Amino acid sequence: MKPPIFRPAAAADVEDAYRWYEDQRAGLGDEFLAAVSTVIESLVTYPERFPVVYRQTRRVNLRRFPYSLFYRLELEFDDGVSGVADLSEAVGKGVFAIWRDPLVFEQVRIGSSGELVWGEQVDLCPDALYLKITGKKPEDIFPALRNLPTHA
């Protein structure tokens, strides 16, 4: 897994919080940074563990400090294409109703064919996720589909 990338505003926010805690008590800023590091290690190891709070953005709270980190999971494909697939419009609809429960959503894993799997109930094809991220049509990545007759 790739290391997390901090947006400049997020990095500045952590720096500001560090300075504020240091102003409160010498060494408290270092304790804050240690708590941030612990949370980052946890989200790198178990990125799906923390709840989605808005669209594809997740939140993890620091234990000792009233502070949260917000992050998104990025998919990367073998051809180097990467991006975030926003699945928020599917939540609560049909088989995706199970995603309303954050504990169920957090149980995502990668299946043997590269699909994202939630138990035995839901799986998402990597090709569909690729199309969603790139905005391409199926025939763009599977040219043989152009030759098939269409039926209405």
N, CA, C and O atoms as a GROMACS GRO file, in nm:
protein
  608
    1MET      N    1   0.084  -0.118   0.000
    1MET     CA    2   0.000   0.000   0.000
    1MET      C    3   0.088   0.124   0.000
    1MET      O    4   0.194   0.127   0.062
    2LYS      N    5   0.042   0.225  -0.071
    2LYS     CA    6   0.116   0.351  -0.076
    2LYS      C    7   0.110   0.421   0.059
    2LYS      O    8   0.013   0.406   0.134
    3PRO      N    9   0.215   0.498   0.091
    3PRO     CA   10   0.207   0.578   0.213
    3PRO      C   11   0.104   0.690   0.194
    3PRO      O   12   0.076   0.730   0.082
    4PRO      N   13   0.047   0.738   0.304
    4PRO     CA   14  -0.053   0.845   0.290
    4PRO      C   15   0.010   0.973   0.236
    4PRO      O   16   0.127   1.002   0.260
    5ILE      N   17  -0.070   1.047   0.164
    5ILE     CA   18  -0.027   1.176   0.110
    5ILE      C   19  -0.107   1.283   0.184
    5ILE      O   20  -0.230   1.281   0.183
    6PHE      N   21  -0.037   1.375   0.246
    6PHE     CA   22  -0.103   1.484   0.317
    6PHE      C   23  -0.120   1.602   0.222
    6PHE      O   24  -0.024   1.646   0.158
    7ARG      N   25  -0.241   1.652   0.214
    7ARG     CA   26  -0.262   1.776   0.140
    7ARG      C   27  -0.194   1.888   0.218
    7ARG      O   28  -0.184   1.880   0.341
    8PRO      N   29  -0.146   1.992   0.150
    8PRO     CA   30  -0.077   2.101   0.220
    8PRO      C   31  -0.159   2.161   0.334
    8PRO      O   32  -0.105   2.191   0.440
    9ALA      N   33  -0.289   2.179   0.314
    9ALA     CA   34  -0.372   2.237   0.420
    9ALA      C   35  -0.380   2.144   0.540
    9ALA      O   36  -0.381   2.191   0.654
   10ALA      N   37  -0.384   2.013   0.516
   10ALA     CA   38  -0.390   1.917   0.627
   10ALA      C   39  -0.258   1.917   0.704
   10ALA      O   40  -0.257   1.915   0.827
   11ALA      N   41  -0.147   1.920   0.632
   11ALA     CA   42  -0.016   1.924   0.697
   11ALA      C   43  -0.002   2.052   0.781
   11ALA      O   44   0.051   2.048   0.892
   12ALA      N   45  -0.048   2.164   0.727
   12ALA     CA   46  -0.043   2.291   0.801
   12ALA      C   47  -0.129   2.284   0.926
   12ALA      O   48  -0.093   2.338   1.030
   13ASP      N   49  -0.244   2.217   0.916
   13ASP     CA   50  -0.333   2.203   1.030
   13ASP      C   51  -0.266   2.122   1.142
   13ASP      O   52  -0.276   2.157   1.259
   14VAL      N   53  -0.199   2.013   1.103
   14VAL     CA   54  -0.127   1.932   1.203
   14VAL      C   55  -0.016   2.014   1.267
   14VAL      O   56   0.004   2.007   1.388
   15GLU      N   57   0.056   2.092   1.187
   15GLU     CA   58   0.162   2.177   1.241
   15GLU      C   59   0.106   2.281   1.338
   15GLU      O   60   0.163   2.306   1.445
   16ASP      N   61  -0.006   2.342   1.300
   16ASP     CA   62  -0.070   2.441   1.389
   16ASP      C   63  -0.113   2.377   1.521
   16ASP      O   64  -0.094   2.434   1.628
   17ALA      N   65  -0.171   2.259   1.512
   17ALA     CA   66  -0.215   2.189   1.633
   17ALA      C   67  -0.094   2.154   1.720
   17ALA      O   68  -0.099   2.167   1.842
   18TYR      N   69   0.015   2.110   1.656
   18TYR     CA   70   0.137   2.079   1.730
   18TYR      C   71   0.182   2.203   1.808
   18TYR      O   72   0.207   2.194   1.928
   19ARG      N   73   0.191   2.317   1.742
   19ARG     CA   74   0.235   2.440   1.809
   19ARG      C   75   0.141   2.478   1.923
   19ARG      O   76   0.186   2.519   2.030
   20TRP      N   77   0.009   2.465   1.900
   20TRP     CA   78  -0.087   2.501   2.004
   20TRP      C   79  -0.067   2.412   2.126
   20TRP      O   80  -0.066   2.462   2.239
   21TYR      N   81  -0.052   2.281   2.106
   21TYR     CA   82  -0.031   2.190   2.219
   21TYR      C   83   0.102   2.218   2.289
   21TYR      O   84   0.109   2.208   2.412
   22GLU      N   85   0.204   2.253   2.215
   22GLU     CA   86   0.333   2.287   2.277
   22GLU      C   87   0.320   2.413   2.362
   22GLU      O   88   0.383   2.425   2.467
   23ASP      N   89   0.238   2.508   2.315
   23ASP     CA   90   0.216   2.631   2.393
   23ASP      C   91   0.142   2.602   2.524
   23ASP      O   92   0.159   2.674   2.622
   24GLN      N   93   0.060   2.498   2.523
   24GLN     CA   94  -0.015   2.462   2.644
   24GLN      C   95   0.077   2.399   2.749
   24GLN      O   96   0.068   2.427   2.868
   25ARG      N   97   0.168   2.311   2.699
   25ARG     CA   98   0.262   2.244   2.789
   25ARG      C   99   0.376   2.186   2.705
   25ARG      O  100   0.353   2.122   2.603
   26ALA      N  101   0.497   2.210   2.749
   26ALA     CA  102   0.614   2.158   2.677
   26ALA      C  103   0.605   2.006   2.668
   26ALA      O  104   0.583   1.938   2.768
   27GLY      N  105   0.623   1.953   2.547
   27GLY     CA  106   0.617   1.809   2.525
   27GLY      C  107   0.480   1.759   2.481
   27GLY      O  108   0.469   1.649   2.426
   28LEU      N  109   0.375   1.839   2.504
   28LEU     CA  110   0.241   1.795   2.466
   28LEU      C  111   0.226   1.791   2.314
   28LEU      O  112   0.154   1.707   2.260
   29GLY      N  113   0.294   1.881   2.245
   29GLY     CA  114   0.293   1.878   2.098
   29GLY      C  115   0.354   1.750   2.045
   29GLY      O  116   0.304   1.693   1.947
   30ASP      N  117   0.462   1.704   2.108
   30ASP     CA  118   0.524   1.577   2.067
   30ASP      C  119   0.430   1.460   2.093
   30ASP      O  120   0.425   1.367   2.013
   31GLU      N  121   0.357   1.465   2.203
   31GLU     CA  122   0.260   1.360   2.232
   31GLU      C  123   0.148   1.360   2.128
   31GLU      O  124   0.099   1.254   2.086
   32PHE      N  125   0.108   1.479   2.086
   32PHE     CA  126   0.007   1.491   1.981
   32PHE      C  127   0.059   1.428   1.851
   32PHE      O  128  -0.012   1.350   1.788
   33LEU      N  129   0.182   1.461   1.811
   33LEU     CA  130   0.239   1.404   1.688
   33LEU      C  131   0.252   1.252   1.698
   33LEU      O  132   0.233   1.181   1.599
   34ALA      N  133   0.285   1.202   1.816
   34ALA     CA  134   0.293   1.057   1.834
   34ALA      C  135   0.155   0.994   1.816
   34ALA      O  136   0.144   0.886   1.757
   35ALA      N  137   0.050   1.061   1.866
   35ALA     CA  138  -0.086   1.010   1.848
   35ALA      C  139  -0.126   1.012   1.701
   35ALA      O  140  -0.191   0.919   1.654
   36VAL      N  141  -0.087   1.116   1.629
   36VAL     CA  142  -0.115   1.124   1.485
   36VAL      C  143  -0.043   1.010   1.414
   36VAL      O  144  -0.102   0.944   1.328
   37SER      N  145   0.083   0.985   1.449
   37SER     CA  146   0.160   0.877   1.386
   37SER      C  147   0.097   0.740   1.411
   37SER      O  148   0.091   0.656   1.321
   38THR      N  149   0.049   0.719   1.533
   38THR     CA  150  -0.016   0.592   1.568
   38THR      C  151  -0.140   0.571   1.483
   38THR      O  152  -0.164   0.461   1.432
   39VAL      N  153  -0.220   0.675   1.468
   39VAL     CA  154  -0.342   0.666   1.388
   39VAL      C  155  -0.309   0.642   1.241
   39VAL      O  156  -0.377   0.564   1.175
   40ILE      N  157  -0.207   0.708   1.191
   40ILE     CA  158  -0.168   0.689   1.051
   40ILE      C  159  -0.123   0.545   1.028
   40ILE      O  160  -0.158   0.484   0.927
   41GLU      N  161  -0.046   0.490   1.119
   41GLU     CA  162  -0.004   0.349   1.107
   41GLU      C  163  -0.126   0.257   1.103
   41GLU      O  164  -0.130   0.162   1.026
   42SER      N  165  -0.224   0.287   1.186
   42SER     CA  166  -0.345   0.206   1.190
   42SER      C  167  -0.424   0.216   1.060
   42SER      O  168  -0.472   0.115   1.009
   43LEU      N  169  -0.439   0.337   1.006
   43LEU     CA  170  -0.517   0.350   0.883
   43LEU      C  171  -0.443   0.295   0.763
   43LEU      O  172  -0.507   0.254   0.666
   44VAL      N  173  -0.311   0.294   0.765
   44VAL     CA  174  -0.235   0.232   0.655
   44VAL      C  175  -0.251   0.081   0.662
   44VAL      O  176  -0.264   0.016   0.558
   45THR      N  177  -0.251   0.025   0.782
   45THR     CA  178  -0.264  -0.119   0.799
   45THR      C  179  -0.406  -0.167   0.773
   45THR      O  180  -0.426  -0.269   0.708
   46TYR      N  181  -0.505  -0.093   0.823
   46TYR     CA  182  -0.646  -0.130   0.810
   46TYR      C  183  -0.727  -0.011   0.756
   46TYR      O  184  -0.805   0.048   0.831
   47PRO      N  185  -0.710   0.025   0.630
   47PRO     CA  186  -0.774   0.147   0.579
   47PRO      C  187  -0.925   0.143   0.579
   47PRO      O  188  -0.989   0.248   0.588
   48GLU      N  189  -0.985   0.025   0.568
   48GLU     CA  190  -1.130   0.015   0.564
   48GLU      C  191  -1.193   0.015   0.703
   48GLU      O  192  -1.316   0.015   0.716
   49ARG      N  193  -1.111   0.014   0.806
   49ARG     CA  194  -1.158   0.000   0.943
   49ARG      C  195  -1.242   0.119   0.989
   49ARG      O  196  -1.331   0.104   1.072
   50PHE      N  197  -1.213   0.235   0.935
   50PHE     CA  198  -1.276   0.357   0.986
   50PHE      C  199  -1.394   0.397   0.897
   50PHE      O  200  -1.392   0.372   0.776
   51PRO      N  201  -1.496   0.459   0.956
   51PRO     CA  202  -1.621   0.484   0.883
   51PRO      C  203  -1.611   0.591   0.776
   51PRO      O  204  -1.533   0.687   0.786
   52VAL      N  205  -1.691   0.572   0.673
   52VAL     CA  206  -1.711   0.674   0.570
   52VAL      C  207  -1.805   0.777   0.631
   52VAL      O  208  -1.912   0.743   0.681
   53VAL      N  209  -1.765   0.905   0.626
   53VAL     CA  210  -1.848   1.010   0.683
   53VAL      C  211  -1.912   1.097   0.577
   53VAL      O  212  -2.013   1.163   0.602
   54TYR      N  213  -1.855   1.098   0.458
   54TYR     CA  214  -1.914   1.172   0.346
   54TYR      C  215  -1.855   1.119   0.218
   54TYR      O  216  -1.734   1.122   0.196
   55ARG      N  217  -1.945   1.069   0.133
   55ARG     CA  218  -1.904   1.009   0.007
   55ARG      C  219  -1.790   0.912   0.031
   55ARG      O  220  -1.807   0.817   0.107
   56GLN      N  221  -1.674   0.932  -0.031
   56GLN     CA  222  -1.566   0.836  -0.014
   56GLN      C  223  -1.466   0.878   0.094
   56GLN      O  224  -1.359   0.819   0.106
   57THR      N  225  -1.499   0.979   0.171
   57THR     CA  226  -1.408   1.030   0.274
   57THR      C  227  -1.435   0.960   0.407
   57THR      O  228  -1.549   0.951   0.453
   58ARG      N  229  -1.328   0.911   0.468
   58ARG     CA  230  -1.335   0.841   0.597
   58ARG      C  231  -1.276   0.929   0.706
   58ARG      O  232  -1.199   1.022   0.679
   59ARG      N  233  -1.312   0.897   0.831
   59ARG     CA  234  -1.260   0.974   0.945
   59ARG      C  235  -1.207   0.878   1.050
   59ARG      O  236  -1.268   0.775   1.080
   60VAL      N  237  -1.091   0.915   1.105
   60VAL     CA  238  -1.037   0.843   1.219
   60VAL      C  239  -1.008   0.947   1.328
   60VAL      O  240  -0.948   1.051   1.302
   61ASN      N  241  -1.053   0.917   1.449
   61ASN     CA  242  -1.034   1.009   1.562
   61ASN      C  243  -0.911   0.970   1.641
   61ASN      O  244  -0.882   0.851   1.660
   62LEU      N  245  -0.839   1.071   1.688
   62LEU     CA  246  -0.729   1.045   1.780
   62LEU      C  247  -0.791   1.012   1.916
   62LEU      O  248  -0.894   1.068   1.952
   63ARG      N  249  -0.728   0.923   1.990
   63ARG     CA  250  -0.785   0.881   2.118
   63ARG      C  251  -0.775   0.988   2.225
   63ARG      O  252  -0.873   1.018   2.293
   64ARG      N  253  -0.660   1.044   2.240
   64ARG     CA  254  -0.637   1.133   2.353
   64ARG      C  255  -0.667   1.280   2.323
   64ARG      O  256  -0.692   1.359   2.413
   65PHE      N  257  -0.665   1.314   2.197
   65PHE     CA  258  -0.682   1.454   2.158
   65PHE      C  259  -0.812   1.472   2.079
   65PHE      O  260  -0.851   1.383   2.003
   66PRO      N  261  -0.878   1.585   2.096
   66PRO     CA  262  -1.002   1.609   2.020
   66PRO      C  263  -0.969   1.649   1.876
   66PRO      O  264  -0.981   1.765   1.837
   67TYR      N  265  -0.927   1.552   1.800
   67TYR     CA  266  -0.874   1.578   1.666
   67TYR      C  267  -0.906   1.458   1.578
   67TYR      O  268  -0.901   1.344   1.624
   68SER      N  269  -0.939   1.483   1.452
   68SER     CA  270  -0.970   1.376   1.357
   68SER      C  271  -0.888   1.394   1.231
   68SER      O  272  -0.855   1.505   1.192
   69LEU      N  273  -0.856   1.281   1.168
   69LEU     CA  274  -0.796   1.282   1.035
   69LEU      C  275  -0.901   1.230   0.938
   69LEU      O  276  -0.970   1.133   0.967
   70PHE      N  277  -0.912   1.295   0.824
   70PHE     CA  278  -1.005   1.254   0.720
   70PHE      C  279  -0.922   1.203   0.603
   70PHE      O  280  -0.820   1.262   0.568
   71TYR      N  281  -0.967   1.092   0.541
   71TYR     CA  282  -0.890   1.035   0.431
   71TYR      C  283  -0.981   0.961   0.335
   71TYR      O  284  -1.096   0.930   0.365
   72ARG      N  285  -0.926   0.933   0.216
   72ARG     CA  286  -0.996   0.857   0.113
   72ARG      C  287  -0.906   0.743   0.068
   72ARG      O  288  -0.784   0.752   0.071
   73LEU      N  289  -0.971   0.634   0.025
   73LEU     CA  290  -0.897   0.520  -0.029
   73LEU      C  291  -0.885   0.538  -0.179
   73LEU      O  292  -0.983   0.569  -0.247
   74GLU      N  293  -0.765   0.518  -0.229
   74GLU     CA  294  -0.742   0.531  -0.372
   74GLU      C  295  -0.713   0.393  -0.430
   74GLU      O  296  -0.632   0.318  -0.377
   75LEU      N  297  -0.780   0.362  -0.540
   75LEU     CA  298  -0.756   0.236  -0.609
   75LEU      C  299  -0.647   0.258  -0.713
   75LEU      O  300  -0.644   0.362  -0.778
   76GLU      N  301  -0.558   0.160  -0.727
   76GLU     CA  302  -0.456   0.168  -0.831
   76GLU      C  303  -0.459   0.037  -0.909
   76GLU      O  304  -0.458  -0.072  -0.851
   77PHE      N  305  -0.462   0.050  -1.040
   77PHE     CA  306  -0.469  -0.066  -1.128
   77PHE      C  307  -0.332  -0.098  -1.187
   77PHE      O  308  -0.241  -0.015  -1.182
   78ASP      N  309  -0.320  -0.218  -1.242
   78ASP     CA  310  -0.192  -0.265  -1.295
   78ASP      C  311  -0.134  -0.174  -1.402
   78ASP      O  312  -0.012  -0.166  -1.417
   79ASP      N  313  -0.219  -0.103  -1.477
   79ASP     CA  314  -0.170  -0.015  -1.583
   79ASP      C  315  -0.131   0.123  -1.532
   79ASP      O  316  -0.099   0.212  -1.611
   80GLY      N  317  -0.134   0.143  -1.400
   80GLY     CA  318  -0.094   0.269  -1.340
   80GLY      C  319  -0.209   0.367  -1.318
   80GLY      O  320  -0.190   0.469  -1.252
   81VAL      N  321  -0.325   0.338  -1.372
   81VAL     CA  322  -0.442   0.424  -1.351
   81VAL      C  323  -0.481   0.416  -1.204
   81VAL      O  324  -0.487   0.308  -1.146
   82SER      N  325  -0.507   0.532  -1.145
   82SER     CA  326  -0.550   0.534  -1.006
   82SER      C  327  -0.656   0.641  -0.987
   82SER      O  328  -0.667   0.735  -1.066
   83GLY      N  329  -0.732   0.625  -0.882
   83GLY     CA  330  -0.835   0.723  -0.851
   83GLY      C  331  -0.925   0.673  -0.740
   83GLY      O  332  -0.908   0.562  -0.688
   84VAL      N  333  -1.022   0.755  -0.706
   84VAL     CA  334  -1.118   0.722  -0.601
   84VAL      C  335  -1.252   0.700  -0.670
   84VAL      O  336  -1.302   0.787  -0.742
   85ALA      N  337  -1.310   0.584  -0.648
   85ALA     CA  338  -1.443   0.554  -0.704
   85ALA      C  339  -1.547   0.594  -0.602
   85ALA      O  340  -1.555   0.535  -0.494
   86ASP      N  341  -1.627   0.694  -0.635
   86ASP     CA  342  -1.733   0.739  -0.545
   86ASP      C  343  -1.852   0.646  -0.559
   86ASP      O  344  -1.919   0.645  -0.662
   87LEU      N  345  -1.879   0.567  -0.457
   87LEU     CA  346  -1.988   0.470  -0.457
   87LEU      C  347  -2.106   0.516  -0.373
   87LEU      O  348  -2.198   0.439  -0.346
   88SER      N  349  -2.105   0.642  -0.332
   88SER     CA  350  -2.206   0.691  -0.239
   88SER      C  351  -2.348   0.683  -0.294
   88SER      O  352  -2.443   0.666  -0.218
   89GLU      N  353  -2.363   0.694  -0.426
   89GLU     CA  354  -2.499   0.690  -0.481
   89GLU      C  355  -2.562   0.551  -0.472
   89GLU      O  356  -2.684   0.538  -0.484
   90ALA      N  357  -2.481   0.449  -0.450
   90ALA     CA  358  -2.534   0.312  -0.439
   90ALA      C  359  -2.575   0.274  -0.296
   90ALA      O  360  -2.653   0.182  -0.277
   91VAL      N  361  -2.522   0.345  -0.198
   91VAL     CA  362  -2.549   0.310  -0.058
   91VAL      C  363  -2.699   0.310  -0.030
   91VAL      O  364  -2.770   0.406  -0.060
   92GLY      N  365  -2.745   0.200   0.028
   92GLY     CA  366  -2.884   0.189   0.067
   92GLY      C  367  -2.978   0.141  -0.041
   92GLY      O  368  -3.097   0.123  -0.015
   93LYS      N  369  -2.927   0.120  -0.161
   93LYS     CA  370  -3.012   0.079  -0.273
   93LYS      C  371  -2.989  -0.068  -0.306
   93LYS      O  372  -2.875  -0.111  -0.321
   94GLY      N  373  -3.096  -0.145  -0.316
   94GLY     CA  374  -3.087  -0.286  -0.355
   94GLY      C  375  -2.992  -0.363  -0.266
   94GLY      O  376  -3.000  -0.355  -0.144
   95VAL      N  377  -2.900  -0.439  -0.329
   95VAL     CA  378  -2.805  -0.519  -0.250
   95VAL      C  379  -2.710  -0.432  -0.170
   95VAL      O  380  -2.647  -0.480  -0.076
   96PHE      N  381  -2.699  -0.304  -0.208
   96PHE     CA  382  -2.608  -0.215  -0.137
   96PHE      C  383  -2.668  -0.157  -0.009
   96PHE      O  384  -2.606  -0.073   0.056
   97ALA      N  385  -2.787  -0.200   0.026
   97ALA     CA  386  -2.850  -0.157   0.152
   97ALA      C  387  -2.763  -0.196   0.271
   97ALA      O  388  -2.764  -0.128   0.374
   98ILE      N  389  -2.687  -0.304   0.259
   98ILE     CA  390  -2.600  -0.347   0.370
   98ILE      C  391  -2.493  -0.245   0.402
   98ILE      O  392  -2.440  -0.244   0.513
   99TRP      N  393  -2.460  -0.159   0.305
   99TRP     CA  394  -2.356  -0.058   0.328
   99TRP      C  395  -2.400   0.051   0.426
   99TRP      O  396  -2.318   0.130   0.470
  100ARG      N  397  -2.527   0.056   0.461
  100ARG     CA  398  -2.572   0.153   0.560
  100ARG      C  399  -2.508   0.126   0.695
  100ARG      O  400  -2.492   0.216   0.777
  101ASP      N  401  -2.472   0.002   0.718
  101ASP     CA  402  -2.408  -0.037   0.843
  101ASP      C  403  -2.256  -0.022   0.827
  101ASP      O  404  -2.194  -0.100   0.754
  102PRO      N  405  -2.196   0.077   0.894
  102PRO     CA  406  -2.051   0.098   0.879
  102PRO      C  407  -1.969  -0.027   0.913
  102PRO      O  408  -1.863  -0.048   0.854
  103LEU      N  409  -2.016  -0.108   1.006
  103LEU     CA  410  -1.941  -0.229   1.042
  103LEU      C  411  -1.936  -0.327   0.926
  103LEU      O  412  -1.836  -0.395   0.906
  104VAL      N  413  -2.043  -0.334   0.849
  104VAL     CA  414  -2.045  -0.421   0.730
  104VAL      C  415  -1.954  -0.361   0.623
  104VAL      O  416  -1.875  -0.433   0.562
  105PHE      N  417  -1.966  -0.230   0.600
  105PHE     CA  418  -1.886  -0.166   0.495
  105PHE      C  419  -1.736  -0.183   0.522
  105PHE      O  420  -1.658  -0.200   0.429
  106GLU      N  421  -1.698  -0.178   0.649
  106GLU     CA  422  -1.557  -0.188   0.686
  106GLU      C  423  -1.499  -0.326   0.660
  106GLU      O  424  -1.377  -0.341   0.664
  107GLN      N  425  -1.581  -0.426   0.634
  107GLN     CA  426  -1.533  -0.562   0.614
  107GLN      C  427  -1.490  -0.591   0.470
  107GLN      O  428  -1.471  -0.706   0.433
  108VAL      N  429  -1.475  -0.488   0.389
  108VAL     CA  430  -1.436  -0.507   0.250
  108VAL      C  431  -1.300  -0.577   0.240
  108VAL      O  432  -1.211  -0.555   0.323
  109ARG      N  433  -1.286  -0.661   0.140
  109ARG     CA  434  -1.158  -0.727   0.113
  109ARG      C  435  -1.143  -0.738  -0.038
  109ARG      O  436  -1.239  -0.718  -0.113
  110ILE      N  437  -1.025  -0.770  -0.082
  110ILE     CA  438  -0.999  -0.790  -0.224
  110ILE      C  439  -1.011  -0.938  -0.253
  110ILE      O  440  -0.942  -1.019  -0.191
  111GLY      N  441  -1.097  -0.974  -0.348
  111GLY     CA  442  -1.121  -1.113  -0.385
  111GLY      C  443  -1.011  -1.168  -0.474
  111GLY      O  444  -0.919  -1.095  -0.513
  112SER      N  445  -1.021  -1.293  -0.507
  112SER     CA  446  -0.918  -1.362  -0.584
  112SER      C  447  -0.903  -1.310  -0.727
  112SER      O  448  -0.798  -1.328  -0.789
  113SER      N  449  -1.005  -1.244  -0.780
  113SER     CA  450  -0.998  -1.189  -0.916
  113SER      C  451  -0.983  -1.037  -0.916
  113SER      O  452  -1.001  -0.973  -1.020
  114GLY      N  453  -0.949  -0.980  -0.801
  114GLY     CA  454  -0.929  -0.836  -0.791
  114GLY      C  455  -1.055  -0.758  -0.759
  114GLY      O  456  -1.051  -0.635  -0.752
  115GLU      N  457  -1.165  -0.826  -0.739
  115GLU     CA  458  -1.291  -0.758  -0.706
  115GLU      C  459  -1.292  -0.717  -0.559
  115GLU      O  460  -1.224  -0.777  -0.476
  116LEU      N  461  -1.370  -0.614  -0.528
  116LEU     CA  462  -1.392  -0.576  -0.389
  116LEU      C  463  -1.511  -0.656  -0.340
  116LEU      O  464  -1.616  -0.659  -0.405
  117VAL      N  465  -1.497  -0.720  -0.224
  117VAL     CA  466  -1.598  -0.814  -0.175
  117VAL      C  467  -1.640  -0.778  -0.033
  117VAL      O  468  -1.557  -0.747   0.053
  118TRP      N  469  -1.771  -0.783  -0.011
  118TRP     CA  470  -1.828  -0.767   0.123
  118TRP      C  471  -1.900  -0.897   0.155
  118TRP      O  472  -2.014  -0.916   0.113
  119GLY      N  473  -1.835  -0.986   0.229
  119GLY     CA  474  -1.893  -1.114   0.266
  119GLY      C  475  -1.936  -1.192   0.143
  119GLY      O  476  -1.866  -1.191   0.041
  120GLU      N  477  -2.049  -1.258   0.153
  120GLU     CA  478  -2.103  -1.334   0.040
  120GLU      C  479  -2.214  -1.256  -0.030
  120GLU      O  480  -2.280  -1.309  -0.120
  121GLN      N  481  -2.233  -1.130   0.010
  121GLN     CA  482  -2.348  -1.056  -0.038
  121GLN      C  483  -2.321  -0.963  -0.156
  121GLN      O  484  -2.402  -0.955  -0.248
  122VAL      N  485  -2.209  -0.894  -0.154
  122VAL     CA  486  -2.183  -0.792  -0.255
  122VAL      C  487  -2.039  -0.803  -0.303
  122VAL      O  488  -1.947  -0.822  -0.223
  123ASP      N  489  -2.021  -0.792  -0.435
  123ASP     CA  490  -1.886  -0.777  -0.488
  123ASP      C  491  -1.892  -0.680  -0.605
  123ASP      O  492  -1.991  -0.674  -0.677
  124LEU      N  493  -1.784  -0.607  -0.622
  124LEU     CA  494  -1.774  -0.510  -0.731
  124LEU      C  495  -1.660  -0.551  -0.823
  124LEU      O  496  -1.546  -0.567  -0.780
  125CYS      N  497  -1.692  -0.568  -0.948
  125CYS     CA  498  -1.597  -0.608  -1.050
  125CYS      C  499  -1.490  -0.500  -1.068
  125CYS      O  500  -1.522  -0.382  -1.072
  126PRO      N  501  -1.363  -0.540  -1.077
  126PRO     CA  502  -1.258  -0.439  -1.096
  126PRO      C  503  -1.275  -0.362  -1.227
  126PRO      O  504  -1.237  -0.245  -1.235
  127ASP      N  505  -1.332  -0.426  -1.330
  127ASP     CA  506  -1.354  -0.356  -1.456
  127ASP      C  507  -1.455  -0.243  -1.438
  127ASP      O  508  -1.437  -0.134  -1.494
  128ALA      N  509  -1.560  -0.268  -1.361
  128ALA     CA  510  -1.660  -0.164  -1.336
  128ALA      C  511  -1.599  -0.048  -1.258
  128ALA      O  512  -1.629   0.068  -1.286
  129LEU      N  513  -1.512  -0.078  -1.162
  129LEU     CA  514  -1.445   0.027  -1.085
  129LEU      C  515  -1.350   0.106  -1.175
  129LEU      O  516  -1.339   0.228  -1.163
  130TYR      N  517  -1.283   0.037  -1.265
  130TYR     CA  518  -1.192   0.102  -1.360
  130TYR      C  519  -1.271   0.199  -1.448
  130TYR      O  520  -1.229   0.313  -1.469
  131LEU      N  521  -1.385   0.153  -1.500
  131LEU     CA  522  -1.469   0.240  -1.583
  131LEU      C  523  -1.516   0.362  -1.504
  131LEU      O  524  -1.518   0.473  -1.558
  132LYS      N  525  -1.552   0.342  -1.379
  132LYS     CA  526  -1.600   0.452  -1.295
  132LYS      C  527  -1.489   0.556  -1.273
  132LYS      O  528  -1.514   0.676  -1.280
  133ILE      N  529  -1.369   0.509  -1.247
  133ILE     CA  530  -1.258   0.601  -1.221
  133ILE      C  531  -1.214   0.675  -1.348
  133ILE      O  532  -1.186   0.795  -1.343
  134THR      N  533  -1.209   0.604  -1.460
  134THR     CA  534  -1.158   0.665  -1.583
  134THR      C  535  -1.265   0.738  -1.664
  134THR      O  536  -1.233   0.823  -1.746
  135GLY      N  537  -1.393   0.705  -1.639
  135GLY     CA  538  -1.499   0.765  -1.718
  135GLY      C  539  -1.512   0.703  -1.857
  135GLY      O  540  -1.584   0.755  -1.943
  136LYS      N  541  -1.444   0.593  -1.878
  136LYS     CA  542  -1.450   0.526  -2.008
  136LYS      C  543  -1.576   0.441  -2.019
  136LYS      O  544  -1.643   0.413  -1.920
  137LYS      N  545  -1.606   0.401  -2.143
  137LYS     CA  546  -1.717   0.311  -2.172
  137LYS      C  547  -1.660   0.170  -2.185
  137LYS      O  548  -1.541   0.154  -2.212
  138PRO      N  549  -1.742   0.066  -2.165
  138PRO     CA  550  -1.692  -0.072  -2.177
  138PRO      C  551  -1.621  -0.099  -2.310
  138PRO      O  552  -1.519  -0.167  -2.312
  139GLU      N  553  -1.675  -0.046  -2.419
  139GLU     CA  554  -1.612  -0.072  -2.550
  139GLU      C  555  -1.477  -0.003  -2.565
  139GLU      O  556  -1.399  -0.038  -2.654
  140ASP      N  557  -1.448   0.095  -2.480
  140ASP     CA  558  -1.316   0.158  -2.483
  140ASP      C  559  -1.207   0.064  -2.433
  140ASP      O  560  -1.094   0.068  -2.482
  141ILE      N  561  -1.240  -0.020  -2.336
  141ILE     CA  562  -1.140  -0.112  -2.284
  141ILE      C  563  -1.157  -0.254  -2.337
  141ILE      O  564  -1.067  -0.337  -2.327
  142PHE      N  565  -1.274  -0.281  -2.394
  142PHE     CA  566  -1.301  -0.410  -2.457
  142PHE      C  567  -1.347  -0.383  -2.601
  142PHE      O  568  -1.467  -0.388  -2.628
  143PRO      N  569  -1.254  -0.354  -2.694
  143PRO     CA  570  -1.291  -0.315  -2.831
  143PRO      C  571  -1.381  -0.416  -2.903
  143PRO      O  572  -1.459  -0.376  -2.990
  144ALA      N  573  -1.374  -0.543  -2.870
  144ALA     CA  574  -1.459  -0.643  -2.936
  144ALA      C  575  -1.606  -0.616  -2.912
  144ALA      O  576  -1.690  -0.665  -2.989
  145LEU      N  577  -1.640  -0.542  -2.810
  145LEU     CA  578  -1.781  -0.510  -2.784
  145LEU      C  579  -1.840  -0.421  -2.893
  145LEU      O  580  -1.961  -0.420  -2.912
  146ARG      N  581  -1.755  -0.347  -2.963
  146ARG     CA  582  -1.805  -0.259  -3.069
  146ARG      C  583  -1.867  -0.338  -3.183
  146ARG      O  584  -1.952  -0.286  -3.254
  147ASN      N  585  -1.825  -0.462  -3.200
  147ASN     CA  586  -1.871  -0.544  -3.311
  147ASN      C  587  -1.995  -0.624  -3.278
  147ASN      O  588  -2.050  -0.690  -3.366
  148LEU      N  589  -2.040  -0.620  -3.155
  148LEU     CA  590  -2.158  -0.696  -3.116
  148LEU      C  591  -2.284  -0.620  -3.154
  148LEU      O  592  -2.289  -0.498  -3.139
  149PRO      N  593  -2.385  -0.690  -3.202
  149PRO     CA  594  -2.512  -0.622  -3.232
  149PRO      C  595  -2.580  -0.579  -3.102
  149PRO      O  596  -2.570  -0.646  -2.999
  150THR      N  597  -2.648  -0.467  -3.108
  150THR     CA  598  -2.721  -0.420  -2.992
  150THR      C  599  -2.868  -0.458  -3.004
  150THR      O  600  -2.924  -0.455  -3.113
  151HIS      N  601  -2.926  -0.494  -2.896
  151HIS     CA  602  -3.066  -0.534  -2.892
  151HIS      C  603  -3.138  -0.446  -2.792
  151HIS      O  604  -3.090  -0.421  -2.682
  152ALA      N  605  -3.252  -0.400  -2.833
  152ALA     CA  606  -3.328  -0.314  -2.742
  152ALA      C  607  -3.444  -0.390  -2.683
  152ALA      O  608  -3.520  -0.335  -2.604
   0.00000   0.00000   0.00000
